[in-house]
Every structure is written in C-alpha cells, then in structure tokens.
Amino acid sequence: MKNSRSGENTARIVAQYQGKYRVRLGDNELWAAVTGKHMHRAESVRDYPVVGDLVNITDIGHGSAVIRDILPRKNILERKAAGKNSLQPIAANVDAAFIVQAVDRDFNLNRFERYITITRAAKIRPVLVLNKIDLITPGELEEKTKLVEARFENTPLLTTSIFLEDGVNKLFRAVKKGEVYCLLGSSGVGKSALINKLLGEELLKTREISAQTKKGKHTTTHRELFVLKGGGMIIDNPGMREVGLADAREGVKSVFSEIEDLGKTCKFADCTHQHEPGCAVLEAVRSGLLSESKYKNYLKLRKEAEHYEMTDFERRAKDRRFGKMVKAYKKQKK
C-alpha cells in the first residue's frame, strides 16, 4: 500500500527475528530493519515492531527495506516475561486468539483461564481449542467438553485433530477474511501442525511428542504470520511454558465476572473474599454455587496482576526519581 510520503509504503510485519523482520508488501516479502533513529527514540520493547504491526517502510532494493515508523495499533497482546517483571509483546492488531490445549496431555482449565485473561486484557476475542481429539475416546472427549463449557460458557469452543477433516474445517471456517488470529498454547499441543493443515502444505517443521516422557518439544522458534487462502491471517507463536500476567486487572475482572458480581453483595465494600464475615463469594464456594478450583485460580491471578501493577508503579517512580536527579545534576553543572 502506497503511503502519502514519497517513497514510503505501508507493510505488515509477518516475522520477527533477533533484530530483523520480514514484512509483507502486497504479494511480496522483504527483509527489514528499524532505523538507528527509531532505536534511539525507543523507551521500551513496546516501541519496537511486533508481528501483526502495520509499518511504514522504504524499499531500498535487493529484497531489503527500512522500517520508518509503526502505525497506531488496535491492540497489543503481551505477557510478563518469564522470571522478570518486564513485558514481552507477543503480537499486535489481533482480532481473535485460538487458545490450544492437547486433550491427551495438556488439559487444564486453570491454564485456559490464564490465557483468556491476557487476551481479554488486550481486547482480543478468545476461542478455546481442544486438539488431538483422535487420541481419546468419544466418551472422554464429551466429558472434557462438558467441563470446558461449564467453566467458560460464554467462550466459543472448537474440537480439532489434523487426522479428522471436520475438526480442521471448523477451524478454517472460523478464520474470517481480513482478520488477524493468533495461536496460543504450550509446546507440543499441535499449533504448527494445525497451521500446516490450514495452509495445505508442510510449511512448518513439526515434531512428535516423546511417547516415553509425554513432554512437548519446541517446534516454533519465532513468531510468524501466514495468509490463508480465504484471506484470513494467522500467527504461530512459540510454545509458552509460563504465562505471566502483565497489566491484566481488567482481564481478570472480565474472566471472573461472576465472582466480581458476587463481590458487590458482600457485607464490606473492600472485601478481599478470603476471610471476611458476610462474604458472598466465600458463601458461594461453601454452598457449591462457585467451584473451589475457579475461586482459588481467581485469587491467584488477581494477586499476580496486582503485584505486577504495584511493581510497575514502583519502577516508574524510580525512573522519575532518577530523571530528576540527572536534571538537578545538569543544572548544578551549569
């Protein structure tokens, strides 16, 4: 797409590597890098392009381009980097996220809840996917489907297998023309194999899970966006062993809206829902109206989101103090 500025075009980031990018311009792809000026201006990782971003580029020939700036984002999906209190952007301008679990080894309702929280915090539609359904009996699948539907009644659910045509067709039909989707999930749940099926070719390298250890192996090492025949776009992500919450309090409120609504009828306005008398949430757990597992996960995710918010505030305050100190030093030097 031609930009109003001379010599510039608008392209989309389709792959992200260490310091380099691939951008899609029409039907062509180019290697691209950000300018030194952009690096100098960047204050955090958020200021760098991520897969899904629309960017202004200058084509410098020989299959290369320079990224001038990033167009305003509709949203950005991110998580807390493993073992750190910093953000890790995952993708930008995403319409919906397919959250994938393998029914034979990866099934965990709390993990679904965690992924739904980070997607809703970014205003992205979550769609749950139970994959590899050929590996369990119809009875086992029905049991797991009922558990998911009971816990996440307002979230769409798809059941898939690369060996069952109907399941993959459901996934393909869910990808709408012009929209951007991403696949989220642990290593070994079959994300790359599903994309291979959707593309109709063995484009991505896949590996089988070890039958002895049942542990997934990383198959995707970088994020990449693919355009499907129907015109929809889908992003493959490396498997995540840990999904830390970052700036996700609104996501927690959205996912656990049932608990938030119950909390409005508690005796005390500042009820923590842990030990207070007259707590409507604790009463719902005691009576069986609210599952104990969901309640405990709510407390855990809320605490995690609040901890990130608190430490992020402290970090910003520290940065402000440092900035004032530098300014005072320069003034004194003058």
N, C-alpha and C positions, 0 to 999 in steps of 0.2 A: 504494500500500500504506500503510495507516494505521500510524503509529508510536505507541508507548506514551505518549510525551509529548504533552500536549494541543496540538492544532492543527498537529502535525507529520505529514508523510508521507514515505515513502521513495520517491525517484525515481531515474532513471538519467540521467546526463549523455549527451546524444546529439549535441551540437555545441559546439564551443569557438571563441570569437572573442577579440578583444582585450579582455580584462576582462569579458566577458559569456558566458553559457552558455544553451543550450537544454536543458531537462530534460523527460523523458517520464514522465508520471504517469498510469498506466492507458493509455487511448487518447488522452489529451490532451497537448499540449506547451505549456510555459510558458517565458518569458524569466526568467533568474535571475542573481543576483549574490551574491558572498560577502559576509559581514558585515565591518564595519571591525575588529571584534574578531578575526576569523579572519585578516585581513591582518596585524594587529599580532603575532599569535602565530606566523605562518608564518616559518620559518627558511630555506626554500629553495623552488624551484619544485615540488618533490615534495609540498609541503604544500598545494598548490592542486589543485582538481579537474581531472581529465582525462577525455576521452571514454571511456565504459565504466564510470566510477565510479558506485557507489551512494551517494546522499547524502540526508541528512535536510533537508527543506525546509519552509518555512512559506509557504502560498499567501496572498499579500496582495491578491489580486483584480486585475481588469483584465488578466489574462493574465500576471501577474508573480509572482515568488516570491523568497524569500531562502534561500540555502544556509546551513544552520546548522553542519553538520559532515559529514565524509566517513566512510563506514563502512569497516571494515578491508578492505584489498584482498587478493585472492587472489594477484595478481602485478601488476607494472608493467613495461611494455615501454619501454625508453629507449635513447637513443644519446648519444654525445658530441656536443655542439653544434658545428657546422662552424666551424673556426678557433679554437675555445675549449677550455678544459679544464673545462667545466661540462656538467651533464646536461641533456638535453632529453627530458622524458617524451613518449611517443607515444600510449599507450593503457593502460587498466587492466582487470583481470579478463578477460583474453583467454584463450580455450581453445586456439585454433589460428590460425596465420598463413599466409595464402596468399602465397608469395613469387613475384612475377610477373616474367617476362622475355619480351620480344618476340623471336621466333626470327629475324626478318629483320634486326635491327639491334643488339639489346641483349644477345645471348647471350654469357655469360661465367661460367665455372664458379667462378672465384675470387670473383665478386660474390655468387653463390649461397651460397658458404661463409661470407662475411661476414654476410649476413642470417641464416643458420642459427645462427651463433654468438650474435647478440644475442637471438634468440628462445629458444634453449636456455638462455642465461644467465638468462632470466626464467621458465624452466619452462613454455614455450609450445610446443605441437607445431608443427613446420614442415611445410608441404605445398608442394612446388615446382610451379609452373605455367608451362608453355611456351605462350605466347599468340600469336595471329595466325598460326596454322599454315596458313591458307589462302594465305599469301604465299610459301610454299616448296613444293618438290616432295615427294611421299611419301618418296622416297629420301633427301632432305636431312633430313627430319623423323626418319626412322629412325636416321640417323647421329647426330644431336644427342641423340635419346632414349637411345641406347646409351651415349654419353659421360656423360650425367647419371646414368643408372642404375649405371654402373660406378664413378663417383666418390661417389655418395650412395645406396648400395644399401639402406640402412635407412630412407630418407626417401620418403614417397609422392610420386608424380609424376602430374600431370594435363596433358593437352594440350587447348587450347581455341581457339576462334575464335567471334566473335559471328555469323559467317556460316554456321557449321556447328552445327546444333541439338544434335547428340550431345555435342559438347565442352562446351557451356554446361550441358546436363542433368547431366553428370558433376559439374560444379562445384556445381550446385544440390543434388544428392543428397548431396554431401559436407558440406553445412551442416546440422547436426543441431538439432532443436528445443530451444530454451532455452540454446544455447551461443552464445558471442560469438567472432567471427572478425574478422581484420583483413587488409587487402590492403597488401602492401609492395612497393616497386619504384621504379625510376627514372621520370622524367617520360616520357610518351608510349608506355608499354608497353601501355596499354589498360585500366587498372584501372577507370576511370569507365565506360567502355563496357561492361565485364563486369557492373558493378553495375546499369547501365540494363537489361541483358538479364535479370538475375536478378529485378529488380523488375517487369519487364514494361512499363516506361514510360521515356520520355526525361527522367528526373528530373534527371540531372546534365549539365552542359554539357561536351561533348567537342569536341576539335579534331583534325583530321588532322595527321599529321606532314608537314612540308615535304618534298616529293619531291626538291627540289634539295639541301637540306642534310642531310636524314635526322636532324635534331635534334628531340627531343621538346619540346613546349611544355607549361608548367604548365596543367593543367585544373582541379585541385582546389586551392583556396587555404586551406582549413581542414579540420580533421578532423570527420567526421560519421558517426553510427551510423544504420543503416537496419534496420528489421524486415521480414524476408521473409515471404511468405505461409505458409511452412511453420513459422514460429515461431522460426527462427534469426535471429541478428543479425550484421550485417557492417559493419565500419568502413572507410571510404575515407580514405586518407591522401594528403597532397600528395606528389608525387614527390621523392625524395631524391637529390641529386647526390653527396652524401658520406655514408657511413655509418660514423661513428666509433665505436669500441668503448669502452664505459664499464663498469667493474666486471664484466668478462666472462671472467675467467680460467677459471672453471668451464665456461663456454660453449665456450671454446677446447678444453679437455680433452675435453668431450663430442663435439664435432665431429671432433676429430682423435684419437679414442680408439685408433685403430690405431697411430699414432705414439707415443702415451703408453704403450701396452703394449709396443711395441718398446723404448722407452727404459728399461724395467725390467730389460732384459737387457744394458744397456751395461756396460762394464768399470768405469766410475766412477759412483757414485751421484749426483753433482752434474753429470753430463754435460750440456753445452749443445746437443749434437747439431750442432756446427758444425765442429769441428776435432780433437776428441779421438781418440786411438787406441782401438780396441776399441769404437767407437760403433756400435751395432746399427742405428740409424736411417740413418747415412751409408752403411753397408754395404747396406741395403735399397735405397737410392737408386742406388748403384753397380750393383747386380745387376738393377735394373729392377723389383724387387718393389714399390717405392714410387715413384710418379710424381714427377719433379723439380718439376713445377708445384705439386703439392699440398704437397710439402715446403717449398718457398720461401714459399708462402702461409701455412703453419703458423708459420714463423719470423716473418713479418711481423705476423700477427695476435697472436701471443704477445707480441712486443715492444711492440706498441701497447697491449695490455691491461695489461702490466706497467708501462709508462710512465704510464698513467692512474692505476694503483693507487699508484705512487710519488708522483706529483704531488698526488694527492688526500690522501695521508697528510701530505705537507708542508704542504698548505693547512690541514688540520685542526690540525696542530701550531702553525701560525702563528696561527690563530684562538684556540687555547688560550692562547698567549703573550699575545695582545692582551687576552683576558679577564682574565688575571692582572694585567696592567699596570693595567687600569681599576679592578679591585678594590683594588689597592695604592694607587692614586691616591685613591680614595674614603676608604680607611682613614686615609691621611695627612691628608686634608682635615678629617676628623672630629677 
